[in-house]
Amino acid sequence: MIKTRSILLSAIVASLAGFLFGFDTIVISGADRPIQEIWNTSDLFHGTFIMSMALWGTVIGALFGGIPCDRLGRKKTLFGIGILYLLSALGSALAPDPYIFSFSRFIGGLGVGASSVAAPIYISEITPANNRGRLVASYQFNIVLGILVAYVSNYLIGLYFDEYAWRWMLGIEAIPAAIYAFFVLGVPESPRWLALKKKDDKEAEKLLKQLNPGQNVKAMLETIKQSAAQATDAKFFSRKYRFPILLAFLIAFFNQLSGINFVLYYAPRIFEQAGIAATDVLGASIPIGIVNLLFTLLGMYLIDRVGRRKLMYYGSFGYILSLLGVAWGFYTGAEGGLVVAFVSAFIASHAIGQGAVIWVFISEIFPNKVRDYGMSLGSGTHWVFAALITLVTPTVLSTFSGSSIFLFFAGMMVLQLLFVWKIMPETKNRSLEELEEILLPGDMAFEIEKAPEEN
């Protein structure tokens, strides 16, 4: 069995759950139209069962993903996620009717939701403060890589396969799912989970030494244990945790009210409305994936240098300008290529801002004692709104003009800018235990607005 004992290799393997996340959530965009035509479903049925069923699975996986993380450990949870993806891919590809198809997509959604909890937690707990942002953001990088590969895969399969192309689009995910499940068996467990949940100090110290060569691991372990000893038995939804709960809810809420899933899931339909020929819409989606990947890399480079808050400023201003541009393009009937350019600018703004920050930020702001449940709350909020938006999108696209829809999203991003300015703290260059001490008291919540400079 492969033994991945370094921080980098362990983070890379865990972050591959993000690749499956991105691929699984976006691959449906290429099968959207063919499935509705083959099974002759209404817009309401198609939105409720075909397109959004995976997202309802994601909601459940996110809301309850903290439970297996807490009780079984991060490693076993990550392995189970790989199995869910594998079953979903095979079931979706072989489904004889829309009901079995929807159930298979639901299973995949459970994997997506649980991975958005387990992977960021795991990576944040095995990495030091000075590069935690970059390594946790590798999960987001893999999400956008999966999105790009899904767009390219859909395009190529659409070129070379006929009426069963959509089955191949969905079924091919079984290959990376099986590979991921195999490799995750070789990663170590989170030393923080071993120390705090299993009370296995010996193994936790051993792993801390392997993951942090040259560091004083005894002192690290003592700090971790002290954080748990100082924790009270306050319930998660209590005054004690109100500030990190507020932060997690708002960043997840605004992530979806930017319209990001609206664009990613329904890019082909949006481009058709903008006047791009139906035969070209899958190809027009590929630039979105490329821009997403490149700007995610830029966000990963900057997140531990300029900090989470500044990236959110960049993203918020970019969101507002690009969304207004898309709205203008629809309103004036501008050529489709211009709309694609504005949508690509929107994707770039997301990738360098919310996309790079959200999973890092939520994984940092909760104390060790409730990190599992805090991550579930943030991820669950994200996916509840993603599911609602995906469910109503077919109806919204049929009822409202493109300009009205994108003006609404632009208005929401003005509110996000206010959130970043007035509420969001900076968290770079702080250990998880330091953040726990500073963030919990409500009257001290803003003391970390200026994080220390890198050494």
Phi and psi in degrees as a GROMACS rama.xvg file:
@    title "Ramachandran Plot"
@    xaxis  label "Phi"
@    yaxis  label "Psi"
@TYPE xy
-67.3359  132.136  ILE-2
-109.357  106.572  LYS-3
-100.102  100.549  THR-4
-109.556  -5.27456  ARG-5
-89.1744  158.47  SER-6
-58.5908  -46.9415  ILE-7
-61.0726  -50.4034  LEU-8
-65.927  -40.2287  LEU-9
-64.1003  -41.2985  SER-10
-66.2848  -40.2705  ALA-11
-62.6432  -46.8295  ILE-12
-61.5164  -47.6298  VAL-13
-62.5917  -37.5622  ALA-14
-70.6351  -15.8908  SER-15
-64.0135  -18.9219  LEU-16
-59.9356  -30.6172  ALA-17
-67.8001  -35.3248  GLY-18
-59.7287  -45.4904  PHE-19
-67.2962  -37.1598  LEU-20
-54.5841  -55.4848  PHE-21
-63.3802  -44.8756  GLY-22
-63.3561  -46.1246  PHE-23
-65.5324  -39.882  ASP-24
-75.5177  -26.9519  THR-25
-99.3573  -24.4325  ILE-26
-58.8768  -25.8774  VAL-27
-65.9562  -21.6245  ILE-28
-63.1457  -33.0759  SER-29
-76.4919  -23.0606  GLY-30
-96.2918  -3.5097  ALA-31
-51.6786  -64.1274  ASP-32
-64.768  -49.7396  ARG-33
-57.7436  -40.4533  PRO-34
-65.3893  -42.8043  ILE-35
-63.8832  -37.3191  GLN-36
-72.7854  -41.1264  GLU-37
-65.1327  -46.3814  ILE-38
-95.4091  0.707735  TRP-39
51.213  53.2453  ASN-40
-95.5351  153.169  THR-41
-72.6384  165.725  SER-42
-59.6651  -40.2587  ASP-43
-65.5911  -46.8397  LEU-44
-64.0237  -42.9289  PHE-45
-63.2121  -43.639  HIS-46
-69.2774  -38.9633  GLY-47
-74.804  -45.1655  THR-48
-103.133  -49.0933  PHE-49
-72.7441  -52.9604  ILE-50
-86.1304  -35.8844  MET-51
-104.295  -4.31239  SER-52
-61.0921  -39.8193  MET-53
-60.7146  -36.0663  ALA-54
-71.2697  -31.554  LEU-55
-69.3826  -34.6629  TRP-56
-63.3709  -37.9152  GLY-57
-64.0069  -40.1324  THR-58
-58.2673  -48.8505  VAL-59
-65.0347  -43.5044  ILE-60
-60.8508  -37.6415  GLY-61
-73.2367  -45.7491  ALA-62
-64.9858  -34.2507  LEU-63
-109.817  3.18704  PHE-64
-64.9717  -23.9031  GLY-65
-68.1106  -22.6105  GLY-66
-68.4472  -54.7107  ILE-67
-64.2231  -32.1849  PRO-68
-59.5811  -41.7636  CYS-69
-74.0105  -43.3051  ASP-70
-91.4186  -39.3061  ARG-71
-96.7943  -22.8485  LEU-72
106.555  163.248  GLY-73
-70.0032  -41.4905  ARG-74
-63.5027  -49.6572  LYS-75
-62.7723  -36.4878  LYS-76
-64.5532  -43.1277  THR-77
-63.3456  -37.8286  LEU-78
-65.9863  -44.3069  PHE-79
-60.3014  -33.6313  GLY-80
-61.8218  -42.8302  ILE-81
-60.6065  -39.3154  GLY-82
-65.7865  -40.2964  ILE-83
-61.1901  -43.1441  LEU-84
-61.1556  -42.1876  TYR-85
-62.8079  -47.6209  LEU-86
-63.4467  -39.056  LEU-87
-64.4559  -44.3746  SER-88
-61.6584  -46.6995  ALA-89
-67.0738  -42.9631  LEU-90
-65.4324  -40.3946  GLY-91
-66.0982  -40.9198  SER-92
-68.7259  -32.3052  ALA-93
-100.646  0.796901  LEU-94
-59.1155  129.132  ALA-95
-86.39  -13.6801  PRO-96
-150.694  168.702  ASP-97
-66.2877  -21.9079  PRO-98
-75.803  -45.9043  TYR-99
-66.4065  -36.8691  ILE-100
-59.543  -47.6711  PHE-101
-63.1057  -39.4942  SER-102
-65.0236  -39.8954  PHE-103
-65.4012  -40.7336  SER-104
-65.5524  -33.966  ARG-105
-61.1984  -42.6665  PHE-106
-61.4001  -44.3929  ILE-107
-60.8962  -37.0669  GLY-108
-62.5587  -37.2266  GLY-109
-58.1731  -40.7044  LEU-110
-65.4032  -42.7155  GLY-111
-60.7837  -48.9235  VAL-112
-62.6243  -45.6819  GLY-113
-65.7098  -35.1513  ALA-114
-68.5811  -32.5778  SER-115
-71.3642  -12.1746  SER-116
-96.3019  -53.5854  VAL-117
-70.9525  -44.6609  ALA-118
-65.6937  -49.5949  ALA-119
-61.8096  -38.3963  PRO-120
-60.6204  -50.1  ILE-121
-58.8766  -49.4483  TYR-122
-65.34  -41.0718  ILE-123
-64.0464  -30.38  SER-124
-83.7383  -13.9729  GLU-125
-106.746  0.687172  ILE-126
-114.625  147.526  THR-127
-74.5977  163.779  PRO-128
-62.8838  -34.6226  ALA-129
-72.7938  -17.557  ASN-130
-132.63  20.3451  ASN-131
-63.8547  -41.3342  ARG-132
-59.1959  -46.2273  GLY-133
-64.6835  -42.5014  ARG-134
-74.8251  -37.7833  LEU-135
-67.1557  -35.2739  VAL-136
-67.8599  -16.1821  ALA-137
-62.5012  -25.4958  SER-138
-63.2656  -45.3767  TYR-139
-65.7182  -38.3717  GLN-140
-57.1384  -43.8858  PHE-141
-68.2644  -30.2889  ASN-142
-61.1798  -49.0453  ILE-143
-72.9203  -29.4783  VAL-144
-63.9006  -42.3151  LEU-145
-62.9714  -37.2174  GLY-146
-63.0077  -47.735  ILE-147
-61.6446  -45.9448  LEU-148
-62.2659  -37.2599  VAL-149
-64.212  -43.4275  ALA-150
-61.5431  -46.1334  TYR-151
-66.1156  -43.0268  VAL-152
-60.2957  -46.264  SER-153
-59.4987  -42.5544  ASN-154
-63.6306  -47.4151  TYR-155
-68.2774  -41.9125  LEU-156
-65.3088  -38.0142  ILE-157
-62.3293  -29.0576  GLY-158
-75.4704  -37.098  LEU-159
-108.925  -6.15525  TYR-160
-118.907  158.337  PHE-161
-103.224  -119.616  ASP-162
-66.6376  -20.7517  GLU-163
-99.4645  15.6945  TYR-164
-57.8104  -39.9121  ALA-165
-63.7074  -30.7588  TRP-166
-67.2881  -40.2167  ARG-167
-68.0531  -37.4828  TRP-168
-56.5865  -42.9112  MET-169
-82.7982  -35.7617  LEU-170
-74.6642  -25.6068  GLY-171
-65.5105  -17.9351  ILE-172
-63.7388  -19.7945  GLU-173
-59.6456  -30.4578  ALA-174
-66.9618  -56.7946  ILE-175
-65.2933  -27.7511  PRO-176
-64.8666  -42.9463  ALA-177
-66.6674  -40.5631  ALA-178
-63.4319  -45.1019  ILE-179
-60.9059  -46.9617  TYR-180
-59.6628  -35.7239  ALA-181
-68.1643  -47.3388  PHE-182
-70.2724  -29.378  PHE-183
-68.7419  -19.1129  VAL-184
-64.0017  -21.0696  LEU-185
-91.906  -3.79248  GLY-186
-85.2837  152.217  VAL-187
-77.291  161.392  PRO-188
-74.5705  159.358  GLU-189
-65.7723  124.436  SER-190
-63.6536  -30.7143  PRO-191
-65.6366  -40.023  ARG-192
-66.1898  -41.3465  TRP-193
-61.8451  -41.1848  LEU-194
-73.0282  -41.2153  ALA-195
-92.3705  -31.0444  LEU-196
-100.734  -40.7055  LYS-197
-97.1861  -9.39247  LYS-198
57.7233  34.3971  LYS-199
-102.55  79.7667  ASP-200
-65.0714  -36.2679  ASP-201
-62.415  -49.0628  LYS-202
-69.8787  -37.7142  GLU-203
-61.6985  -44.2733  ALA-204
-65.0572  -38.5311  GLU-205
-61.1621  -45.3081  LYS-206
-70.222  -37.8327  LEU-207
-59.6503  -38.2998  LEU-208
-67.0039  -39.7197  LYS-209
-69.5823  -36.8467  GLN-210
-84.314  -19.7367  LEU-211
-133.035  64.4367  ASN-212
-60.3507  136.571  PRO-213
87.5851  -6.47355  GLY-214
-94.6707  160.362  GLN-215
-81.7954  88.3458  ASN-216
-71.9518  -27.1187  VAL-217
-64.0664  -41.1234  LYS-218
-67.6658  -38.6483  ALA-219
-61.156  -46.2366  MET-220
-63.3301  -39.9768  LEU-221
-64.2615  -39.3846  GLU-222
-63.306  -42.5232  THR-223
-61.2028  -44.859  ILE-224
-68.8574  -34.6861  LYS-225
-65.6906  -35.7595  GLN-226
-62.0055  -36.2414  SER-227
-74.8122  -37.5765  ALA-228
-66.1206  -33.4318  ALA-229
-80.1283  -14.8884  GLN-230
-70.5649  144.957  ALA-231
-93.269  175.82  THR-232
-91.8355  23.0302  ASP-233
-60.069  141.127  ALA-234
-66.384  155.364  LYS-235
-58.2338  -49.9321  PHE-236
-85.3753  76.0441  PHE-237
-139.692  171.772  SER-238
-59.683  -32.2713  ARG-239
-58.322  -39.4256  LYS-240
-105.27  16.3477  TYR-241
-62.7828  -37.5073  ARG-242
-70.6204  -50.3217  PHE-243
-61.5877  -33.0935  PRO-244
-62.9364  -45.0404  ILE-245
-60.506  -45.1821  LEU-246
-61.2301  -46.1349  LEU-247
-64.0026  -42.1426  ALA-248
-63.6853  -47.3816  PHE-249
-68.493  -41.7616  LEU-250
-67.0283  -35.665  ILE-251
-71.6956  -39.8178  ALA-252
-59.3769  -50.6309  PHE-253
-69.1863  -28.9391  PHE-254
-55.6926  -45.4161  ASN-255
-82.4766  -30.7847  GLN-256
-78.3259  4.48106  LEU-257
-75.7323  -22.16  SER-258
93.9737  13.5592  GLY-259
-62.72  -46.3177  ILE-260
-71.8435  -31.491  ASN-261
-55.8517  -45.4838  PHE-262
-72.7048  -47.0336  VAL-263
-66.0696  -40.4951  LEU-264
-75.1718  -35.1602  TYR-265
-117.663  25.7564  TYR-266
-53.1387  -46.2186  ALA-267
-58.2162  -41.6472  PRO-268
-68.7418  -39.854  ARG-269
-61.7559  -43.4433  ILE-270
-68.1511  -33.989  PHE-271
-62.7527  -43.6963  GLU-272
-64.1938  -27.0902  GLN-273
-82.0844  -0.512377  ALA-274
100.488  7.23818  GLY-275
-81.0944  136.798  ILE-276
-59.7073  143.737  ALA-277
-56.316  -32.5325  ALA-278
-73.7082  -13.202  THR-279
-107.682  -3.95731  ASP-280
-69.0848  -35.7992  VAL-281
-66.3466  -39.3498  LEU-282
-66.1652  -35.8019  GLY-283
-67.9114  -20.1463  ALA-284
-77.0648  -22.0853  SER-285
-62.671  -42.561  ILE-286
-55.9458  -32.1551  PRO-287
-59.9345  -46.6388  ILE-288
-64.131  -38.6881  GLY-289
-67.0715  -47.4424  ILE-290
-60.1874  -43.1351  VAL-291
-57.347  -44.9713  ASN-292
-65.4296  -47.9143  LEU-293
-64.2033  -43.6319  LEU-294
-77.5241  -22.9292  PHE-295
-67.2158  -40.4804  THR-296
-59.9105  -41.8492  LEU-297
-63.6261  -41.9469  LEU-298
-62.2199  -40.88  GLY-299
-62.0032  -38.5392  MET-300
-66.1762  -37.3717  TYR-301
-89.1632  -22.8082  LEU-302
-62.1501  -35.7641  ILE-303
-91.2666  -3.4716  ASP-304
-98.5511  -52.3643  ARG-305
-97.9128  -17.5803  VAL-306
99.1908  166.39  GLY-307
-70.8272  -40.9128  ARG-308
-66.9149  -42.2689  ARG-309
-66.7822  -37.211  LYS-310
-63.145  -35.54  LEU-311
-67.1879  -33.3679  MET-312
-63.6752  -49.2956  TYR-313
-54.9501  -49.3469  TYR-314
-63.3568  -40.0601  GLY-315
-64.3578  -47.1854  SER-316
-62.9895  -40.5119  PHE-317
-63.7873  -41.6431  GLY-318
-55.0091  -52.9935  TYR-319
-59.9317  -47.6018  ILE-320
-66.5901  -43.7478  LEU-321
-71.3274  -38.0474  SER-322
-66.6146  -38.4636  LEU-323
-64.1782  -36.3217  LEU-324
-64.135  -42.787  GLY-325
-63.6081  -44.4062  VAL-326
-59.5293  -43.4499  ALA-327
-62.1746  -41.7432  TRP-328
-60.2568  -42.3841  GLY-329
-69.0471  -40.4845  PHE-330
-66.0349  -39.2336  TYR-331
-91.5372  -6.84418  THR-332
71.6388  32.231  GLY-333
-61.6727  158.344  ALA-334
-62.1726  151.849  GLU-335
-57.1238  -35.2264  GLY-336
-61.0393  -34.1228  GLY-337
-69.0806  -39.4032  LEU-338
-62.9639  -42.7866  VAL-339
-58.7325  -39.5974  VAL-340
-64.4829  -44.4772  ALA-341
-67.1588  -39.085  PHE-342
-63.4773  -39.6258  VAL-343
-63.8597  -38.1427  SER-344
-64.8159  -37.2573  ALA-345
-61.9074  -45.1436  PHE-346
-63.0301  -39.6334  ILE-347
-61.6841  -41.9416  ALA-348
-63.563  -39.9684  SER-349
-65.8104  -45.487  HIS-350
-62.7097  -39.527  ALA-351
-84.5319  -17.7647  ILE-352
-107.275  -100.378  GLY-353
-54.8143  -43.6726  GLN-354
-59.3462  -42.1684  GLY-355
-76.1264  -28.2683  ALA-356
-96.1237  -38.7893  VAL-357
-55.226  -52.0528  ILE-358
-71.7375  -33.1081  TRP-359
-63.9801  -51.0275  VAL-360
-62.0851  -47.0443  PHE-361
-65.5012  -36.1211  ILE-362
-70.7384  -15.7828  SER-363
-94.3689  -31.1685  GLU-364
-85.6172  -10.0991  ILE-365
-102.276  145.399  PHE-366
-69.7856  163.298  PRO-367
-53.0116  -38.2231  ASN-368
-63.6275  -33.4031  LYS-369
-126.136  19.1537  VAL-370
-61.2993  -39.1099  ARG-371
-56.3093  -47.7425  ASP-372
-77.3601  -31.624  TYR-373
-65.9341  -41.8509  GLY-374
-64.4939  -38.0583  MET-375
-63.3636  -40.2614  SER-376
-62.8125  -49.4301  LEU-377
-63.5344  -46.8029  GLY-378
-66.0083  -40.4618  SER-379
-62.459  -42.2227  GLY-380
-58.931  -47.088  THR-381
-53.8375  -47.8088  HIS-382
-80.9016  -26.8357  TRP-383
-60.8401  -47.5673  VAL-384
-70.6963  -33.486  PHE-385
-62.9744  -42.3266  ALA-386
-65.5683  -43.2185  ALA-387
-62.3747  -43.7063  LEU-388
-64.9799  -43.2857  ILE-389
-65.9571  -36.6237  THR-390
-62.8746  -42.8635  LEU-391
-91.3988  -7.71795  VAL-392
-58.8635  -47.6094  THR-393
-54.8767  -41.5795  PRO-394
-68.7251  -41.8046  THR-395
-61.9543  -43.2779  VAL-396
-63.1874  -29.6837  LEU-397
-83.0172  -17.2821  SER-398
-105.793  -40.8897  THR-399
-110.838  155.284  PHE-400
-75.4319  156.656  SER-401
-59.5871  -36.6163  GLY-402
-64.4289  -40.6429  SER-403
-65.511  -42.0842  SER-404
-62.0113  -47.1558  ILE-405
-76.3422  -24.6894  PHE-406
-65.8137  -38.7936  LEU-407
-60.452  -48.1082  PHE-408
-62.3772  -38.3723  PHE-409
-61.602  -41.1738  ALA-410
-61.7474  -39.3779  GLY-411
-64.5355  -33.0175  MET-412
-74.2217  -22.6206  MET-413
-64.2939  -40.9135  VAL-414
-65.8391  -36.8863  LEU-415
-62.2166  -40.4784  GLN-416
-59.0207  -39.2858  LEU-417
-65.3141  -38.742  LEU-418
-60.6607  -46.4029  PHE-419
-62.8803  -42.1884  VAL-420
-68.6146  -44.8519  TRP-421
-97.6146  -25.313  LYS-422
-122.986  -41.7323  ILE-423
-68.8705  125.009  MET-424
-88.6868  166.022  PRO-425
-93.1271  141.156  GLU-426
-126.339  2.79442  THR-427
-67.8093  153.445  LYS-428
62.1799  25.7814  ASN-429
-121.074  138.398  ARG-430
-70.6612  161.49  SER-431
-60.5254  -35.742  LEU-432
-71.9378  -35.2731  GLU-433
-63.9836  -43.4536  GLU-434
-62.7807  -36.2318  LEU-435
-61.499  -42.7776  GLU-436
-67.1533  -34.6672  GLU-437
-88.7945  -37.819  ILE-438
-79.2278  -29.4659  LEU-439
-67.7994  -47.9689  LEU-440
-66.0833  123.217  PRO-441
-58.2074  -35.659  GLY-442
-78.1512  -6.63548  ASP-443
-109.991  5.55729  MET-444
-60.7895  -27.8409  ALA-445
-98.5491  7.64026  PHE-446
-69.2343  -18.2137  GLU-447
-99.6976  17.7966  ILE-448
-58.6111  -35.5503  GLU-449
-109.816  103.48  LYS-450
-78.6272  156.679  ALA-451
-65.8145  150.289  PRO-452
-70.2887  155.633  GLU-453
-66.4739  143.608  GLU-454
